[in-house]
Amino acid sequence: MENRNNITEFILLGLSQKKEIEILCFFLFLLCYIAILIGNLLVTISIASSQLMKQPMYFFLSYLSLADLCYTSTVTPKLITDLLAAKKTISYNGCMTQLFTMHLFGGIEVFILTGMAYDRYVAICKPLHYTLIMTRQKCGAMIAASCAGAFLHSFGQFLLAIFLPYCGPNEIDHYFCDVYPLLKLACTDTTRIGLLVIANSGLMGLVTFVVLLISYAVILYTVRSHSVENRHKALSTCSSHITVVVLFFAPLFFIYIRPATTLPEDKVFALFYTIIAPMLNPLIYTLRNVEMKNAIKKLWCHKLFFLVFSPRKIKS
């Protein structure tokens, strides 16, 4: 414990050491973060303010957008400010907090995606029992279970990192605090801890991904006997889900399902699940979804009408 207290802060090396690239990345990621805020808030508020909230698929989607927003906010604001900073530092407590919250909201997102796959499986494979199975109470319980499972996962990662002795150096070759870069700084043998990280993050992600693939394979097999219209609707919905799953899980596998080492490519792959996926998810789920687009139009056209023709303006 005494060795660990030798480090009071960490230095983040960030994405690049070249100032020109950092300035370019600053404006790029600032626009991306604004798009993430607008897109995910738009989806969350539109669903919560409409009748879509009563449908399980959109119930899960609203929480997925909220998880996306929280997840990226644990990393992206710090990344953006560091791109203009001369020295990129993060306190020891701040580093551990970032690690815990990032894995917490990331875990919630993974489990919500699983819940969404289960919802589509029941809707397509057991349509007559859908309303009996996917009740509001069960959907709420699945969200609560997602939060509980994510907490156990992130708390496990947090314990693995916080009890490691850090005696220097204190430079993290990344733009946020994660377990593998911290293992590299620990002044002890981290072989067993690296295996625990693979078991906690890698295998959890792999098992979840396999379950998702199996569920969507069963769905695609089932819709073969449906009418052309129902088949098209099911394929349209599932294709959006599969796109989000692949976009989120593929980079995770590259980073976590391997021995406890860090590679220069890790930073690029991490951008996919910390920035790119949360930014694209609202577009993927709304562009091909008529109900979602109608809910957005209805809500925001009503808001615009209220602002333009408010009682105060009519009175004047």
C-alpha positions in Angstrom: 0.0 0.0 0.0 2.9 2.3 0.7 4.4 1.8 -2.7 1.1 2.5 -4.4 1.0 6.0 -2.7 4.2 6.9 -4.4 2.1 7.8 -7.4 -0.3 10.7 -6.8 -1.0 11.4 -10.5 -0.6 9.9 -13.9 0.5 11.5 -17.2 -1.6 10.6 -20.2 0.4 10.5 -23.4 -2.8 10.9 -25.5 -3.3 10.2 -29.1 -0.4 12.0 -30.6 2.6 14.1 -29.6 2.3 16.4 -32.6 0.6 19.7 -31.9 -0.9 20.0 -35.4 -2.6 16.6 -35.1 -3.8 17.4 -31.6 -5.5 20.7 -32.8 -7.1 18.9 -35.7 -8.4 16.1 -33.3 -9.6 18.8 -30.9 -12.1 20.2 -33.4 -13.0 16.8 -34.8 -13.8 15.2 -31.4 -15.5 18.4 -30.2 -17.9 18.1 -33.1 -18.3 14.4 -32.5 -19.1 15.0 -28.8 -21.7 17.6 -29.7 -23.2 15.2 -32.1 -23.3 12.5 -29.4 -25.0 14.8 -27.0 -27.6 16.0 -29.5 -28.3 12.6 -31.0 -28.6 10.5 -27.8 -30.6 13.2 -26.0 -32.9 13.5 -29.0 -33.6 9.8 -29.0 -34.0 9.6 -25.2 -36.3 12.6 -24.9 -38.3 11.7 -28.0 -39.0 8.2 -26.7 -39.7 9.3 -23.1 -42.2 12.0 -24.4 -44.1 9.6 -26.7 -46.2 6.4 -26.6 -43.1 4.5 -27.8 -41.9 4.3 -24.2 -44.6 1.7 -23.7 -43.0 -0.6 -26.3 -40.1 -2.7 -24.9 -37.8 -2.2 -27.9 -37.9 1.6 -27.5 -37.9 1.3 -23.7 -34.5 -0.4 -24.1 -33.4 2.0 -26.8 -34.0 5.0 -24.6 -31.8 3.4 -21.8 -29.2 2.4 -24.4 -28.9 6.1 -25.6 -28.6 7.2 -22.0 -25.9 4.6 -21.3 -24.1 5.8 -24.5 -24.2 9.4 -23.3 -22.9 8.5 -19.9 -20.3 6.1 -21.2 -18.7 8.6 -23.7 -18.9 11.4 -21.1 -16.5 9.5 -18.8 -13.7 9.8 -21.5 -14.4 12.3 -24.3 -14.5 15.6 -22.3 -11.2 14.8 -20.7 -9.8 13.8 -24.1 -10.9 17.1 -25.7 -9.5 19.3 -23.0 -6.2 17.3 -22.9 -5.7 17.9 -26.6 -5.1 21.6 -25.9 -3.2 21.1 -22.7 0.6 21.3 -22.5 0.7 18.6 -19.8 -2.0 15.9 -19.8 -2.3 14.7 -16.2 -5.0 12.9 -14.2 -4.9 12.3 -10.4 -4.7 8.8 -9.0 -8.3 9.0 -7.6 -9.5 10.5 -10.9 -7.9 7.7 -12.8 -9.5 5.0 -10.7 -12.9 6.8 -10.9 -12.6 7.0 -14.7 -11.8 3.3 -14.9 -14.7 2.3 -12.7 -17.3 4.5 -14.4 -16.2 3.7 -17.9 -16.5 0.0 -17.3 -19.8 0.5 -15.4 -21.6 2.3 -18.3 -19.9 0.2 -20.9 -21.1 -2.9 -19.1 -24.7 -1.5 -18.9 -24.6 -1.0 -22.7 -23.4 -4.5 -23.3 -26.2 -6.0 -21.2 -28.9 -3.7 -22.6 -27.9 -4.8 -26.1 -28.4 -8.4 -24.9 -31.9 -7.4 -23.6 -32.7 -5.9 -26.9 -31.7 -9.1 -28.7 -34.0 -11.1 -26.4 -36.8 -8.6 -27.0 -36.5 -9.1 -30.8 -36.3 -12.9 -30.3 -39.5 -13.0 -28.4 -41.3 -10.5 -30.8 -40.4 -12.5 -33.9 -40.2 -16.1 -32.7 -43.0 -16.0 -30.1 -45.3 -13.2 -31.3 -48.4 -14.6 -29.6 -46.8 -14.6 -26.2 -44.9 -11.3 -26.7 -47.1 -9.1 -24.5 -47.2 -11.7 -21.8 -43.5 -12.2 -21.7 -42.2 -8.6 -22.3 -44.2 -6.8 -19.6 -43.1 -3.5 -18.2 -42.1 -5.1 -14.9 -39.9 -7.6 -16.8 -38.3 -4.9 -18.9 -37.6 -2.8 -15.7 -36.1 -5.9 -14.1 -33.8 -6.5 -17.1 -32.5 -2.9 -16.9 -31.9 -3.3 -13.2 -30.1 -6.6 -13.8 -28.0 -4.9 -16.5 -26.9 -2.2 -14.0 -26.2 -4.9 -11.3 -24.2 -7.0 -13.7 -22.3 -4.0 -15.0 -21.5 -2.9 -11.4 -20.0 -6.3 -10.6 -17.9 -6.2 -13.7 -16.6 -2.7 -13.2 -16.0 -3.2 -9.5 -13.9 -6.3 -10.3 -11.8 -4.2 -12.7 -11.6 -1.5 -10.1 -10.3 -3.9 -7.4 -7.7 -5.4 -9.8 -6.3 -1.9 -10.5 -6.5 -0.2 -7.1 -4.6 -2.9 -5.2 -1.6 -2.8 -7.6 1.5 -1.1 -6.4 2.6 1.8 -8.6 6.1 3.1 -7.9 6.9 4.8 -11.2 7.1 5.7 -14.0 3.6 7.2 -14.2 3.1 7.7 -17.9 0.1 6.0 -19.4 0.4 5.4 -23.1 -3.3 6.1 -23.7 -5.9 8.9 -23.6 -7.8 7.4 -20.7 -7.2 5.1 -17.7 -7.8 1.5 -18.4 -6.6 -1.8 -16.8 -4.0 -2.9 -19.4 -2.1 0.4 -19.5 -2.1 0.4 -15.7 -0.8 -3.2 -15.5 2.2 -2.0 -17.5 3.0 0.6 -14.8 2.6 -1.8 -11.8 5.9 -2.7 -10.1 5.0 -6.3 -9.6 4.3 -9.4 -11.6 0.9 -8.9 -13.3 0.6 -12.2 -15.1 -2.2 -13.6 -13.0 -4.0 -10.3 -12.8 -3.9 -10.1 -16.6 -5.6 -13.4 -16.8 -8.3 -12.2 -14.5 -8.8 -9.1 -16.7 -9.2 -11.4 -19.7 -11.7 -13.5 -17.7 -13.7 -10.4 -16.5 -13.7 -8.3 -19.7 -12.7 -10.6 -22.6 -14.7 -13.7 -21.8 -17.7 -11.7 -20.6 -17.7 -9.8 -23.9 -17.1 -13.0 -25.9 -19.9 -14.9 -24.2 -22.3 -12.0 -24.6 -21.4 -11.6 -28.3 -21.9 -15.4 -29.0 -25.3 -15.2 -27.3 -26.2 -12.2 -29.4 -25.1 -14.0 -32.6 -27.1 -17.1 -31.8 -30.2 -15.1 -31.0 -30.1 -13.2 -34.2 -29.3 -16.4 -36.2 -32.4 -18.0 -34.7 -34.4 -14.8 -35.6 -33.1 -14.8 -39.2 -33.9 -18.5 -39.5 -37.5 -18.0 -38.2 -38.4 -15.1 -40.5 -37.9 -17.3 -43.6 -41.4 -18.6 -43.2 -42.9 -15.1 -42.6 -44.6 -12.9 -45.2 -42.4 -10.6 -47.4 -43.6 -7.5 -45.5 -43.0 -9.0 -42.1 -39.7 -10.4 -43.2 -38.5 -7.0 -44.5 -39.6 -5.3 -41.2 -37.8 -7.9 -39.1 -34.6 -7.8 -41.2 -34.6 -4.0 -41.1 -34.8 -3.9 -37.3 -32.3 -6.7 -36.7 -29.8 -5.3 -39.2 -29.7 -2.1 -37.1 -29.1 -4.1 -34.0 -26.4 -6.3 -35.6 -24.6 -3.2 -36.9 -24.5 -1.6 -33.4 -23.3 -4.9 -31.9 -20.5 -5.4 -34.4 -19.4 -1.8 -34.1 -19.2 -2.0 -30.4 -17.8 -5.5 -29.8 -15.2 -5.9 -32.6 -12.8 -3.3 -31.1 -13.4 -4.7 -27.6 -12.2 -8.1 -28.7 -9.0 -6.7 -30.2 -8.1 -5.1 -26.9 -9.4 -7.5 -24.2 -9.2 -11.0 -25.7 -5.4 -11.3 -25.7 -2.5 -11.4 -23.3 -2.2 -8.3 -21.0 -0.2 -6.1 -23.4 -0.7 -2.7 -24.8 -0.3 -1.9 -28.5 -0.2 1.5 -30.4 -3.3 0.4 -32.3 -5.3 0.2 -29.0 -5.9 4.0 -29.0 -7.4 3.9 -32.5 -9.6 0.9 -31.7 -10.7 2.5 -28.4 -12.0 5.4 -30.4 -14.6 3.1 -32.0 -16.4 2.2 -28.7 -15.8 5.4 -26.8 -16.7 8.0 -29.5 -17.7 6.6 -32.9 -20.3 3.9 -31.7 -22.1 6.4 -29.4 -22.2 8.9 -32.2 -23.5 6.5 -34.8 -26.0 4.6 -32.7 -28.8 7.3 -32.8 -28.4 7.5 -36.6 -28.4 3.7 -37.0 -31.6 3.3 -34.9 -33.5 6.3 -36.4 -32.7 6.5 -40.1 -34.5 3.3 -41.0 -37.1 3.4 -38.3 -40.3 5.1 -39.3 -41.8 5.1 -35.8 -38.7 6.7 -34.3 -38.6 9.4 -37.0 -42.3 10.2 -36.5 -41.8 10.5 -32.8 -38.9 12.9 -33.3 -40.9 15.0 -35.8 -44.0 15.0 -33.6 -42.2 16.1 -30.5 -39.9 18.7 -32.0 -42.5 20.2 -34.4 -44.8 20.6 -31.3 -42.0 22.3 -29.4 -41.4 24.6 -32.4 -45.1 25.4 -32.7 -45.3 26.2 -29.0 -42.3 28.5 -29.2 -43.6 30.4 -32.3 -47.2 30.5 -31.3 -47.0 30.8 -27.5 -49.9 32.4 -25.6 -47.8 35.4 -24.8 -47.0 36.1 -28.4 -50.7 35.6 -29.4 -51.8 38.0 -26.7 -49.4 40.7 -27.9 
